[in-house]
Amino acid sequence: MCMCVMYVRGDTQMYLTKLMEIIVSESARVSYEQREIALESVVQLLRIPGFVTELYINYDCDLYCSCLFEELMKLLSKVGVKCIAKLRELQMDFPKA
């Protein structure tokens, strides 16, 4: 494997891991806006044609790499469930006509 591919692979893994850490952070030092920007960054990456496939092949199928695709999908599922719960909570608070 080319050394440049290994560096890009490591950089991608670090970048995605950091974004995931920001998204799930409950720390007061990480604002809601920062979490929202991190989530939007992940969404933009997922919109790149072939990115999801490459992520799965280059990380999850490699014995020596972490399962980034799996971790990312778990995170997005968790975030999605929280958003749905918030929407339902808001809907219940909204007076019916």
ZABALO-538967 format. One line per field, with one value per atom (N, C-alpha, C): residue number from 1; residue in three letters; atom name; x, y, z. Coordinates in Angstrom, 3 decimals. Layout:
N
nr	NUM/... .
rest	Ala/... .
atom	CA/... .
u	X/... .
v	Y/... .
w	Z/... .
//
This chain:
97
nr	1/1/1/2/2/2/3/3/3/4/4/4/5/5/5/6/6/6/7/7/7/8/8/8/9/9/9/10/10/10/11/11/11/12/12/12/13/13/13/14/14/14/15/15/15/16/16/16/17/17/17/18/18/18/19/19/19/20/20/20/21/21/21/22/22/22/23/23/23/24/24/24/25/25/25/26/26/26/27/27/27/28/28/28/29/29/29/30/30/30/31/31/31/32/32/32/33/33/33/34/34/34/35/35/35/36/36/36/37/37/37/38/38/38/39/39/39/40/40/40/41/41/41/42/42/42/43/43/43/44/44/44/45/45/45/46/46/46/47/47/47/48/48/48/49/49/49/50/50/50/51/51/51/52/52/52/53/53/53/54/54/54/55/55/55/56/56/56/57/57/57/58/58/58/59/59/59/60/60/60/61/61/61/62/62/62/63/63/63/64/64/64/65/65/65/66/66/66/67/67/67/68/68/68/69/69/69/70/70/70/71/71/71/72/72/72/73/73/73/74/74/74/75/75/75/76/76/76/77/77/77/78/78/78/79/79/79/80/80/80/81/81/81/82/82/82/83/83/83/84/84/84/85/85/85/86/86/86/87/87/87/88/88/88/89/89/89/90/90/90/91/91/91/92/92/92/93/93/93/94/94/94/95/95/95/96/96/96/97/97/97 .
rest	Met/Met/Met/Cys/Cys/Cys/Met/Met/Met/Cys/Cys/Cys/Val/Val/Val/Met/Met/Met/Tyr/Tyr/Tyr/Val/Val/Val/Arg/Arg/Arg/Gly/Gly/Gly/Asp/Asp/Asp/Thr/Thr/Thr/Gln/Gln/Gln/Met/Met/Met/Tyr/Tyr/Tyr/Leu/Leu/Leu/Thr/Thr/Thr/Lys/Lys/Lys/Leu/Leu/Leu/Met/Met/Met/Glu/Glu/Glu/Ile/Ile/Ile/Ile/Ile/Ile/Val/Val/Val/Ser/Ser/Ser/Glu/Glu/Glu/Ser/Ser/Ser/Ala/Ala/Ala/Arg/Arg/Arg/Val/Val/Val/Ser/Ser/Ser/Tyr/Tyr/Tyr/Glu/Glu/Glu/Gln/Gln/Gln/Arg/Arg/Arg/Glu/Glu/Glu/Ile/Ile/Ile/Ala/Ala/Ala/Leu/Leu/Leu/Glu/Glu/Glu/Ser/Ser/Ser/Val/Val/Val/Val/Val/Val/Gln/Gln/Gln/Leu/Leu/Leu/Leu/Leu/Leu/Arg/Arg/Arg/Ile/Ile/Ile/Pro/Pro/Pro/Gly/Gly/Gly/Phe/Phe/Phe/Val/Val/Val/Thr/Thr/Thr/Glu/Glu/Glu/Leu/Leu/Leu/Tyr/Tyr/Tyr/Ile/Ile/Ile/Asn/Asn/Asn/Tyr/Tyr/Tyr/Asp/Asp/Asp/Cys/Cys/Cys/Asp/Asp/Asp/Leu/Leu/Leu/Tyr/Tyr/Tyr/Cys/Cys/Cys/Ser/Ser/Ser/Cys/Cys/Cys/Leu/Leu/Leu/Phe/Phe/Phe/Glu/Glu/Glu/Glu/Glu/Glu/Leu/Leu/Leu/Met/Met/Met/Lys/Lys/Lys/Leu/Leu/Leu/Leu/Leu/Leu/Ser/Ser/Ser/Lys/Lys/Lys/Val/Val/Val/Gly/Gly/Gly/Val/Val/Val/Lys/Lys/Lys/Cys/Cys/Cys/Ile/Ile/Ile/Ala/Ala/Ala/Lys/Lys/Lys/Leu/Leu/Leu/Arg/Arg/Arg/Glu/Glu/Glu/Leu/Leu/Leu/Gln/Gln/Gln/Met/Met/Met/Asp/Asp/Asp/Phe/Phe/Phe/Pro/Pro/Pro/Lys/Lys/Lys/Ala/Ala/Ala .
atom	N/CA/C/N/CA/C/N/CA/C/N/CA/C/N/CA/C/N/CA/C/N/CA/C/N/CA/C/N/CA/C/N/CA/C/N/CA/C/N/CA/C/N/CA/C/N/CA/C/N/CA/C/N/CA/C/N/CA/C/N/CA/C/N/CA/C/N/CA/C/N/CA/C/N/CA/C/N/CA/C/N/CA/C/N/CA/C/N/CA/C/N/CA/C/N/CA/C/N/CA/C/N/CA/C/N/CA/C/N/CA/C/N/CA/C/N/CA/C/N/CA/C/N/CA/C/N/CA/C/N/CA/C/N/CA/C/N/CA/C/N/CA/C/N/CA/C/N/CA/C/N/CA/C/N/CA/C/N/CA/C/N/CA/C/N/CA/C/N/CA/C/N/CA/C/N/CA/C/N/CA/C/N/CA/C/N/CA/C/N/CA/C/N/CA/C/N/CA/C/N/CA/C/N/CA/C/N/CA/C/N/CA/C/N/CA/C/N/CA/C/N/CA/C/N/CA/C/N/CA/C/N/CA/C/N/CA/C/N/CA/C/N/CA/C/N/CA/C/N/CA/C/N/CA/C/N/CA/C/N/CA/C/N/CA/C/N/CA/C/N/CA/C/N/CA/C/N/CA/C/N/CA/C/N/CA/C/N/CA/C/N/CA/C/N/CA/C/N/CA/C/N/CA/C/N/CA/C/N/CA/C/N/CA/C/N/CA/C/N/CA/C/N/CA/C/N/CA/C/N/CA/C/N/CA/C/N/CA/C .
u	0.845/0.000/0.891/0.511/1.252/1.222/2.324/2.409/1.413/1.185/0.255/-1.167/-1.529/-2.859/-2.990/-1.936/-1.961/-2.150/-1.485/-1.638/-3.056/-3.586/-4.952/-5.941/-5.716/-6.587/-6.559/-5.383/-5.258/-5.894/-5.697/-6.295/-7.812/-8.339/-9.790/-10.361/-9.678/-10.139/-10.123/-9.063/-8.990/-10.080/-10.294/-11.293/-12.695/-13.061/-14.386/-14.570/-13.533/-13.601/-13.816/-13.106/-13.255/-14.658/-15.171/-16.534/-17.538/-17.366/-18.290/-18.195/-16.996/-16.825/-17.544/-17.447/-18.117/-19.629/-20.138/-21.591/-22.183/-21.510/-22.064/-21.646/-20.827/-20.314/-21.437/-21.395/-22.344/-21.652/-20.407/-19.628/-20.197/-20.130/-20.590/-19.659/-18.441/-17.485/-17.836/-18.652/-19.067/-20.498/-20.661/-21.970/-22.863/-24.141/-25.101/-24.730/-24.301/-23.929/-22.734/-21.771/-20.611/-21.027/-21.934/-22.440/-23.209/-23.986/-24.757/-23.840/-22.782/-21.820/-21.110/-20.737/-20.071/-21.000/-22.270/-23.240/-23.446/-23.530/-23.689/-22.457/-21.282/-20.059/-20.120/-20.609/-20.758/-21.776/-22.880/-23.908/-23.337/-22.553/-21.942/-20.995/-20.245/-19.360/-20.168/-21.271/-22.096/-22.762/-22.874/-23.467/-22.499/-21.217/-20.222/-20.455/-20.668/-20.905/-19.754/-20.095/-19.100/-18.416/-18.656/-17.962/-18.316/-19.611/-20.060/-19.450/-19.452/-18.874/-17.389/-16.675/-15.227/-14.946/-15.759/-15.592/-15.712/-16.737/-16.952/-15.811/-15.442/-14.397/-13.044/-12.686/-11.353/-11.174/-12.258/-12.120/-12.755/-14.040/-14.740/-14.272/-13.865/-13.402/-11.926/-11.235/-9.802/-9.632/-8.922/-8.727/-7.946/-7.159/-6.281/-6.843/-8.059/-8.688/-9.950/-10.352/-11.606/-12.782/-13.917/-15.127/-15.812/-15.231/-15.742/-17.166/-17.449/-18.799/-19.818/-19.537/-20.458/-20.642/-19.540/-19.613/-20.407/-20.190/-20.881/-22.382/-22.751/-24.170/-24.852/-24.157/-24.711/-24.944/-23.962/-24.068/-25.239/-25.354/-26.438/-27.799/-27.873/-29.121/-29.494/-28.510/-28.741/-29.191/-28.524/-28.877/-30.272/-30.585/-31.905/-33.010/-32.786/-33.781/-33.999/-32.909/-33.036/-33.837/-33.597/-34.318/-35.798/-36.129/-37.531/-38.213/-37.511/-38.074/-38.332/-37.402/-37.582/-38.771/-38.901/-40.023/-41.356/-41.403/-42.635/-42.953/-41.909/-42.086/-42.637/-42.099/-42.579/-44.012/-44.317/-45.652/-46.673/-46.291/-47.194/-47.408/-46.393/-46.501/-47.322/-47.442/-48.138/-49.648/-50.350/-51.795/-52.526/-53.488/-54.262/-55.365/-55.641/-56.664/-58.055 .
v	-1.176/0.000/1.240/2.216/3.465/4.204/4.811/5.545/6.692/7.348/8.479/8.013/6.820/6.281/6.027/5.551/5.293/6.591/7.681/8.964/9.505/9.415/9.881/9.056/7.762/6.881/7.285/7.539/7.954/9.305/10.246/11.571/11.502/10.702/10.547/9.946/8.944/8.301/9.296/10.069/11.061/12.118/12.592/13.625/13.130/11.956/11.415/11.114/10.593/10.299/11.576/12.636/13.918/14.484/14.404/14.874/14.096/12.782/11.957/12.316/12.586/12.990/14.305/15.248/16.544/16.360/15.543/15.345/14.773/13.818/13.173/13.847/14.874/15.533/16.177/15.968/16.593/17.714/17.980/18.994/20.391/21.216/22.605/23.403/22.913/23.604/23.450/22.450/22.237/22.757/23.819/24.443/23.620/23.929/23.286/23.556/24.781/25.156/24.333/24.086/23.275/21.836/21.305/19.941/19.908/20.949/21.017/21.110/21.896/22.025/20.697/20.010/18.712/17.704/17.699/16.793/17.135/18.407/18.826/18.441/18.488/18.066/16.586/15.776/14.346/14.128/14.849/14.718/15.093/16.156/16.568/15.490/14.862/13.774/12.602/12.280/11.155/11.408/12.665/13.016/12.836/12.676/12.472/11.092/11.029/9.723/8.748/7.572/6.531/6.615/7.684/7.846/6.731/6.419/5.394/4.043/3.722/2.449/2.389/3.467/3.520/3.447/4.112/4.077/2.649/1.949/0.569/-0.339/-0.240/-1.119/-0.847/0.426/0.771/0.708/0.690/0.645/-0.612/-0.806/-1.924/-3.281/-3.360/-4.632/-4.891/-3.915/-4.058/-4.508/-5.609/-6.149/-5.214/-4.308/-3.450/-2.048/-1.800/-0.487/-0.627/0.487/0.474/0.439/0.060/-0.040/1.329/2.250/3.619/3.688/2.951/2.972/2.536/1.434/0.916/1.925/2.501/3.488/4.715/5.167/6.337/6.075/4.898/4.571/4.446/3.889/3.811/5.211/6.083/7.458/8.175/8.060/8.730/8.183/6.885/6.296/6.871/6.981/7.511/8.977/9.749/11.166/11.287/10.451/10.468/10.156/9.184/8.811/9.971/10.654/11.806/12.922/13.150/14.200/13.888/12.638/12.228/12.400/12.036/12.184/13.660/14.533/15.974/16.498/16.056/16.500/16.054/14.834/14.333/15.139/15.469/16.258/17.642/18.253/19.554/19.456/18.376/18.189/18.060/17.409/17.233/18.556/19.424/20.716/21.705/21.468/22.377/22.226/23.330/23.226/22.826/21.954/21.467/22.479/22.634/23.617/23.067 .
w	0.000/0.000/0.000/-0.774/-0.885/0.456/0.830/2.096/2.143/0.981/0.979/1.288/0.854/1.147/2.642/3.276/4.712/5.489/5.043/5.728/5.560/4.354/4.103/4.915/4.984/5.759/7.228/7.751/9.154/9.409/8.483/8.625/8.572/7.671/7.553/8.827/9.342/10.570/11.735/11.865/12.939/12.795/11.561/11.306/11.655/11.173/11.459/12.946/13.568/14.997/15.800/15.439/16.144/15.940/14.708/14.449/15.298/15.379/16.172/17.656/18.140/19.540/19.819/18.894/19.066/19.075/18.168/18.052/19.329/19.957/21.156/22.454/22.369/23.563/24.371/25.658/26.578/27.354/27.016/27.706/27.456/28.463/28.322/27.404/27.222/26.354/24.875/24.546/23.157/23.017/22.248/22.102/21.166/21.227/20.338/18.885/18.597/17.230/16.737/17.619/17.234/16.923/17.734/17.469/16.155/15.909/14.672/13.447/13.538/12.435/12.195/13.270/13.133/12.453/12.847/12.239/10.760/10.448/9.056/8.230/8.823/8.125/7.766/8.691/8.421/7.302/7.354/6.319/4.952/4.897/3.626/3.096/3.981/3.556/3.001/3.651/3.211/1.867/1.487/0.187/-0.968/-0.675/-1.730/-2.335/-3.655/-4.283/-4.018/-3.540/-3.286/-1.937/-1.177/0.105/1.085/1.185/2.135/1.781/0.503/0.051/0.367/0.045/0.313/1.808/2.597/4.046/4.562/4.098/4.532/4.075/2.810/2.257/2.900/3.059/3.537/5.044/5.803/7.256/7.844/7.631/8.263/7.750/6.489/5.923/6.183/6.749/7.038/8.489/8.686/10.039/10.958/10.383/11.171/11.394/10.948/11.123/11.965/12.534/13.290/12.322/12.835/12.004/11.960/11.209/11.142/10.615/9.567/9.000/10.045/10.712/11.734/12.867/13.345/14.423/14.000/12.774/12.257/12.128/11.640/11.493/12.859/13.846/15.202/15.755/15.548/16.028/15.369/14.043/13.327/13.754/14.024/14.511/15.871/16.751/18.091/18.014/17.172/17.008/16.411/15.455/14.836/15.820/16.681/17.695/18.658/19.039/19.944/19.283/17.994/17.267/17.179/16.909/16.820/18.174/19.243/20.586/20.888/20.509/20.732/19.947/18.693/17.865/18.464/18.952/19.587/20.843/21.594/22.810/22.445/21.412/20.965/20.459/19.763/19.220/20.345/21.435/22.562/23.282/23.290/23.938/23.121/21.831/20.916/21.111/21.408/21.617/20.350/20.508/19.355/19.049/17.758/17.340/17.486 .
//
